[in-house]
């Protein structure tokens, strides 16, 4: 298979990523609590991450039996490369106490959301049209779009309820 990196393990890593993301967003909400709009953005992201965590936990038990084919091997290699490059080499949660501005905090959030989106899309290549995962991916895309919008414009972020 993919050198000991299974689909189930990749989803378990997604659970951990959502937990760490939630912790990061809660810390940013607290840090910028005097700026209600920004704190609300981070609190909404934290709530969404908690929902994603629960969705991934439910998904872990539904992972199909893995098949060893050359096509799937390549998909596993891409998934593994995405995980290594995005989560293990870049520490999105490092030195968060040194974040001084809302722009820096929102920029870090955007980077994290883009990395998780790419990772979850790689998982989606292996799960092949899983409705639960597709809903998470759609939500992550909405986070990216909302953060891109809010960073330069200070527009209001509403989370999963946003219609883009």
C-alpha positions as a printed NumPy array, in Angstrom:
array([[  0.   ,   0.   ,   0.   ],
       [  1.218,   3.537,   0.561],
       [  4.112,   2.703,   2.845],
       [  2.088,   2.448,   6.059],
       [ -0.086,   5.53 ,   5.433],
       [ -3.644,   4.252,   5.274],
       [ -6.845,   6.036,   4.422],
       [ -8.078,   5.492,   7.973],
       [ -4.888,   7.086,   9.336],
       [ -5.279,  10.017,   6.978],
       [ -8.782,  10.636,   8.31 ],
       [ -7.523,  10.324,  11.885],
       [ -4.937,  12.976,  11.01 ],
       [ -7.8  ,  15.14 ,   9.736],
       [ -9.517,  14.772,  13.139],
       [ -6.337,  15.935,  14.855],
       [ -5.972,  18.815,  12.397],
       [ -9.511,  19.98 ,  13.12 ],
       [ -8.829,  19.827,  16.872],
       [ -5.64 ,  21.874,  16.524],
       [ -7.376,  24.316,  14.201],
       [-10.183,  24.788,  16.709],
       [ -7.678,  25.45 ,  19.495],
       [ -5.86 ,  27.976,  17.305],
       [ -9.079,  29.797,  16.414],
       [-10.206,  29.931,  20.047],
       [ -6.838,  31.404,  21.052],
       [ -7.108,  34.012,  18.295],
       [-10.68 ,  34.851,  19.339],
       [ -9.457,  35.406,  22.879],
       [ -6.378,  37.331,  21.795],
       [ -8.426,  39.709,  19.644],
       [-11.483,  39.72 ,  21.899],
       [-11.45 ,  43.53 ,  21.982],
       [-12.217,  43.486,  18.231],
       [-15.669,  41.932,  18.196],
       [-15.916,  41.341,  14.435],
       [-12.555,  39.55 ,  14.332],
       [-13.274,  37.57 ,  17.493],
       [-16.598,  36.524,  15.953],
       [-14.779,  35.291,  12.831],
       [-12.444,  33.128,  14.892],
       [-15.249,  31.841,  17.114],
       [-17.281,  30.855,  14.034],
       [-14.256,  29.1  ,  12.536],
       [-13.727,  27.272,  15.852],
       [-17.366,  26.145,  15.863],
       [-17.062,  24.937,  12.284],
       [-13.846,  23.042,  13.077],
       [-15.601,  21.273,  15.958],
       [-18.368,  20.207,  13.568],
       [-15.773,  18.958,  11.055],
       [-13.982,  17.04 ,  13.803],
       [-17.197,  15.191,  14.627],
       [-17.871,  14.518,  10.944],
       [-14.404,  13.047,  10.473],
       [-14.762,  10.912,  13.609],
       [-17.946,   9.45 ,  12.158],
       [-16.233,   8.94 ,   8.811],
       [-13.308,   6.962,  10.277],
       [-15.575,   4.025,  11.073],
       [-17.043,   4.015,   7.565],
       [-13.766,   3.835,   5.641],
       [-14.019,   1.046,   3.089],
       [-11.576,  -1.85 ,   2.885],
       [ -8.486,  -0.591,   1.119],
       [ -7.565,  -2.041,  -2.246],
       [ -4.055,  -2.282,  -3.586],
       [ -4.013,  -1.195,  -7.225],
       [ -1.442,   0.878,  -9.117],
       [ -3.982,   3.692,  -9.591],
       [ -4.818,   3.854,  -5.915],
       [ -1.141,   3.611,  -5.004],
       [ -0.549,   6.882,  -6.866],
       [ -3.495,   8.495,  -5.064],
       [ -2.034,   7.369,  -1.726],
       [  1.336,   8.78 ,  -2.68 ],
       [ -0.287,  12.136,  -3.471],
       [ -2.183,  12.043,  -0.171],
       [  0.998,  11.243,   1.699],
       [  2.917,  14.009,  -0.075],
       [  0.152,  16.486,   0.73 ],
       [  0.143,  15.495,   4.378],
       [  3.903,  15.718,   4.683],
       [  4.271,  19.019,   2.898],
       [  1.323,  20.781,   4.46 ],
       [  1.061,  19.458,   7.998],
       [  4.428,  18.187,   9.058],
       [  6.798,  20.669,   7.456],
       [  4.764,  23.811,   8.089],
       [  3.752,  24.386,  11.67 ],
       [  0.663,  26.566,  11.505],
       [  0.378,  26.457,  15.268],
       [  3.957,  27.482,  16.042],
       [  4.623,  30.765,  17.817],
       [  0.973,  31.773,  17.868],
       [  1.632,  33.865,  20.947],
       [  3.854,  36.032,  18.721],
       [  0.983,  36.923,  16.372],
       [  0.485,  40.663,  16.841],
       [ -2.058,  41.78 ,  14.247],
       [ -5.427,  40.626,  13.026],
       [ -4.035,  40.611,   9.489],
       [ -1.326,  38.176,  10.55 ],
       [ -3.834,  35.992,  12.408],
       [ -6.269,  35.963,   9.493],
       [ -3.404,  35.24 ,   7.086],
       [ -2.367,  32.245,   9.167],
       [ -5.993,  31.083,   9.217],
       [ -6.166,  31.381,   5.431],
       [ -2.985,  29.326,   5.006],
       [ -4.335,  26.659,   7.339],
       [ -7.678,  26.505,   5.565],
       [ -6.027,  26.204,   2.144],
       [ -3.758,  23.409,   3.39 ],
       [ -6.615,  21.458,   4.929],
       [ -8.693,  21.934,   1.786],
       [ -5.939,  20.44 ,  -0.366],
       [ -5.455,  17.561,   2.066],
       [ -9.177,  16.795,   2.255],
       [ -9.454,  16.875,  -1.525],
       [ -6.666,  14.276,  -1.669],
       [ -8.646,  12.125,   0.778],
       [-11.676,  12.649,  -1.459],
       [ -9.783,  11.206,  -4.412],
       [ -9.571,   7.949,  -2.472],
       [-13.085,   7.973,  -0.997],
       [-14.677,   8.717,  -4.366],
       [-17.752,  10.898,  -3.941],
       [-18.38 ,  10.571,  -0.225],
       [-21.227,  12.954,   0.674],
       [-19.968,  13.578,   4.201],
       [-16.461,  14.443,   3.035],
       [-17.827,  16.535,   0.167],
       [-19.768,  18.628,   2.695],
       [-16.584,  19.223,   4.705],
       [-14.683,  20.155,   1.539],
       [-17.422,  22.6  ,   0.568],
       [-17.236,  24.159,   4.019],
       [-13.445,  24.466,   3.801],
       [-13.797,  26.162,   0.415],
       [-16.282,  28.577,   1.975],
       [-13.787,  29.318,   4.755],
       [-11.084,  30.103,   2.202],
       [-13.416,  32.348,   0.216],
       [-14.661,  34.13 ,   3.323],
       [-11.145,  34.72 ,   4.64 ],
       [ -9.989,  36.018,   1.27 ],
       [-12.922,  38.393,   1.353],
       [-12.498,  39.528,   4.942],
       [ -8.734,  40.096,   4.951],
       [ -8.733,  42.992,   2.497],
       [-12.263,  44.268,   3.119],
       [-13.16 ,  43.508,   6.741],
       [-16.431,  42.044,   5.444],
       [-18.58 ,  40.109,   7.889],
       [-17.959,  36.358,   8.082],
       [-20.945,  34.185,   8.957],
       [-19.503,  30.677,   8.622],
       [-21.36 ,  27.773,   7.093],
       [-24.488,  29.887,   6.635],
       [-22.708,  32.176,   4.187],
       [-24.001,  32.005,   0.653],
       [-21.269,  32.723,  -1.84 ]])
